[in-house]
Amino acid sequence: MPQKGLTKTRWTIDDACITIYPYRVFLIFSIVLGVLFGGLLFLFITIERSSANTMGSVALLLAAIVILFLAYSRTQIIFDRATGNMQQKLLGLIPIRTIPFDRLHGVNTVTQQYGGFNFRIFPKNNKYGKGITISSGYGKETDPNAVAFSQEVIPLIHEYIAQYAPLTEHTNSNITAYQYFNESAGVYTLKNKKAGTIIIGIVLLALGIHECTGSAWIQTNGTTGRIIFLLCCFGLGLIFLLAAFTRIILNPTARTIERISPIGIGNKKYAFSDFSGFRTVRKSYNMVYAGTEVQMYFTPPNIKQPNVMVVSTIRQSRKIERFIEEIKSIMEK
């Protein structure tokens, strides 16, 4: 049970209770802040010769901040089989969330946009939303703490949930009207809203062309910045135009899924039989949620690492669930 390291997830397992501490990284923050604040206080008292009365209130404020970070590292996620509830306790003392097991869907891996992942538990009414974090972040799947957590804790959580509401993979195989695919001759093509993407691509290319003329809006004496700006305009413009005309095609007869680019770059083709699951990646820019990327994983024969195909980016959890159900329905035909 590898639980070493100040920032790693820790947990305890009793006869009918799992207690998890997922925010231990705040312990490091509290130590760093404590040292930093202590140094600043020493500086002001010894060098600036600030009076004790003046610094007293400041010291109390800084100490309170350090204590709050330290206390937050003690936040608990508790799965109590006896009561049939999952409870989150802020600072290890204050209950801030209680969810019955029969409202929980299960634990999934959530991959971060900039790499790494953590484990989160999702309610049934929001299977592809933000979720509730129940582990620290990991840089790679072979992390000993992540492996131990996935082997010791997650199966037990699912066992607890199954006692109140059995875990089932729901697939609506009776879907007849598809919201996200166009059907023609038994082949399903992902709908692509081209207009907006094409307009953005054309505007970027037009801007790049304009800045190559004598009447360029941006005047600069340096050539490096100008070259970078032009490369961004032309590069992004082409990317948007290619994305507008790239197709995702599912063929139930041939039992294949294809990604087809207009110029052949990034083309992919996989057999349904090699499909190994979905994964969602929440994307954000400047801390603002920008949608969830739906990925399909395929493991062809003699391939160690799964191949990834990004099929769409969707914002709302219910739409993501419907989109995945439609893909499953097509693949089961």
N, C-alpha and C positions, 0 to 999 in steps of 0.2 A: 504494500500500500504506500507508494511513493508520495509523501506529503511534505517533502523537504523544500526549503526555500521560503523566504519571507513573503513573496508575491504569489506563491502557488495556492491553488484551491486546497482547502482542508475540509475534512468531513468526519463525522462520527456516526456509527451505525449501531443502534440498540435493537432490542427485540422487535419493537414496533415503531421505530422512529429513526429518520435520517436527518441529521443536522449538517448543513453545508455553510461554509464561510467563503463566499465568492469574491469579496472585495478586499482581500488582504493587501493588495497593492497600495491601499491608503495608509498602511502601516509604514511603508517606505516614505510616502509623502509627509507623514507626521514627523518622522525622524529628520528628514531633510529640512522641513520648515522649522523644527525645533532648534536645529543647529544654526540655521540662517537667522532666525529671530534672536537667538541668544547672542550671536555675534554682533548683530545690529545694536542690541541693548548695551552690550559691553562697550561698543564703539562710542555711543552717545554719552554714556556715563563717564568713561575714562578720558576720552579725547575732547568731546564737546562739553564735558563737565555739566551735563544736565542734572537738575536736582532730582532727588529720589521721588519727591511729590509729583513732579512733572512726568516722570517716567513710570510711575506706579500704575496709572490707568492704562497707559499704552502696553505695559507688560501684561496686565490682566487680559486685555483684548487679544494680544498675540498668543498668550497661553490658552485662551478659550478656543482660538482657531486650531491650535495644535491638538488640543483635547478632542475637538469635534472630528478631526481627521482620524485620530486614533480610535475614537469610539465607532466611527463609521466602518472601520475595518472589521469591527465585530458584528456587523449586520449578518443576520442568519436567514437561511431558507430552510424551513422545517417541513418535512413530509411525515405526518402523523397517521399511521395506519389505524390506530384506535378510534380517532375522531373522523377519519376520512377526509382530512383537509390538508392543503398546503398553506403554510403561513409564512409571511415575510416579516421579520422583526428588525426594525431600524435600531441601530446601536446594540442589537441583541436584547432589547428590552421593550420597545414600543411596537405593537402590532400595527402594520400599515396596510396589509393586504391578506385576505383569507379567501381561498378558492377551494370549493369542494372538489374531490377527485373526479366526480362524474362530469365536471365541466372542463376537465383538462384533456387535451388531445395527446400530448406526449412531448418528449425531449428531442430536439433536432440540433444539428450542427449549423451554426450561422457563420458564413465566411464574410470577412470584412473586405471592403473595397480595396484597401491598400495592403492586403495580405493578413494572414493570421486568422484565427477563428476562436469562437467560444461556444459553450453549450447553453441553450435557452429552452425553457419550457413554454408551450403555447396552449392557450385555451381553445376549445372547439369552435368558438364563434369568431376566431381570428387566427387561423392556422398559419398564415403567412405574414402576419404583422410584425411588430417589433419584438414581441416575446418578452419573457422575464429572464434575465441573466441568472444562471445558477452556477457559473464557473468563472474562473479568471480567464484571461486571454492567452492563447498559445500561438507560437510561431510556426509549428509544424506538427503534423499528425502523429509523429513518433515520439513526441514529448512523453517521458515516463509518467508524469502526473496526469496528462490527458488520457493516456492508455489505461491507467489504473482507474480513472474516473469513469471512462466508458465501459469498463469491464465490471466494476464493483458497484457503482452507484446507479447508473442509468437503467440497467436491467431490473434493479430492485425498485426503482421509482415506477417503471412500467408495470411491474408485478403488483405494486400497491394500487395503481390506477385501475388495473384490470379486475381487481376484486370488486370495484364499484361500478365500472363501466368497461367492458372488454374492449381492447384496442382493435380496431378493424380498419383496413384500408378501403375506403369507400371509392368506388369507381362507378360512375353513371354510364353504363354500357348502353342505355336506351336513348341516348342523345340523338336526336334526328335533325334539329335545327342548330347549326353551328354559328356562333357569334364571331369567332376569330379565324375561320377558314372558309375558303371558297372551294366548292366541289365541282369537278369536271371529269367525266368519264372514269369515275372511281378514284381519282387522284385529288388530294386535298392540299391546297396552297394557302399559306398563311397570309391573311390580309395585311396589306402594308399601306399606311396612310402616307402617300408619296408627296402630296402637294406641299406641305410645310417643309419637308426635308429638301425637296427640289429647290424651293425658293431660297432657303438658307444657302444651299450649295452654289446656286447661281449668283447670289449677292456677294458671297466671299470671292468667287472667281472674278466677278466684275470689278470688285474693289482691288484685287491684286493686279488686274490688267490696267486699271486706271492709274494705279501708283507707279506703273512702269512708263507712263507717258510724261510729257513735259509739263502737263497741268496737274501733277500729283498734289494732293492735299497735304500730305505729310512731307515737310521739308526738314532734312537733317544733313549735317555735315559728315556723319559717320556712315560707312557702307555696311558694317556688320549688322547694326540694328535694322537697317533697311532690308538687308537680305533675309534676316530672320523673320521680319514682318511679312515679306512677300512669300516666303516658304510656308508660313502659317496660313496665309490666305489661300494659296493654291492647294496646299496639302489638305486642309480642312474642307475646302470646297469640293475636292475630289472625293474625300471620304463620305461627305453627306450625299453626293450624287450616287456613289456606288451603293451606299446603304439603301437609298430609295429604290434601286432596281435589283437588289439582292433578294432572292426568293428562298423560302423554306418550304419544301415539298415532302409530304408524307404519302407513300404509295402502299396501301394495304395489300395489293395484289403481289407486288414485288417484295413486300416486307422490308422496305427501306425508307430512310429519311435522308434528304439531301439539302445541302446549303449551296446555292448556285449564284456566283457573282457574275456580273456582266463581262468582266475581263478575266475571269478564271482564277483570280487571286483569292485564297481562303476557301476554295471549294471543298466541301466535305460530304462524305456519303457513308452511312452506317446501316447495318442490318438491325431490324427490330430485336433479333435474338441476342444482340450484344448490348442492349440497353441495360444499364445497371442502376438507374435512379435519377431523381431530380435533385437539384440543389438551388437554393435561392441566395442571392447576394444583395443585401441592402446597400444602396448607393447614396452617398450624400456629398454635397459640395458646400464648403464653409459651414458645416454643421447643419445644413438644411437638407432634409430628405428629398431625394430626386427620383425615387422609384426603386423597385426591386427587380433585379435581373434574374430571369428564369433560365437555368442551365440544365442541359441533359447530359448525363455521363454515359459513355459507352466503353466497354472493355472487350475489344476484339481478341481473338485467340493469339497467344504468344506475346501479348502486350501487358507489361507490368503495371504501368500507370494508366488510369482511365483517360480517355480522350473527352474533351469538353466541347459541346456545341451550345452557344448562346442563342436562344430562340426568340426571346422577347424581353422587354422591360415594361413593367406594369406597376402602377402606384397602389391600387387598392387590394386589400387581402382577398375579398370575395371574388374580385375579377381574376386574381392569380389562381384561386382555387378552381374557378370555372374553366380557365385556360388549360390548366393541367388535366382536368377531367376530360376536356375535349380531345387532348392528345392521347390520353389513355383509351378513350372510346375508339378513336381511329385505329390505334395500334392493335386493338382487340378484334377488329373486324375480320 
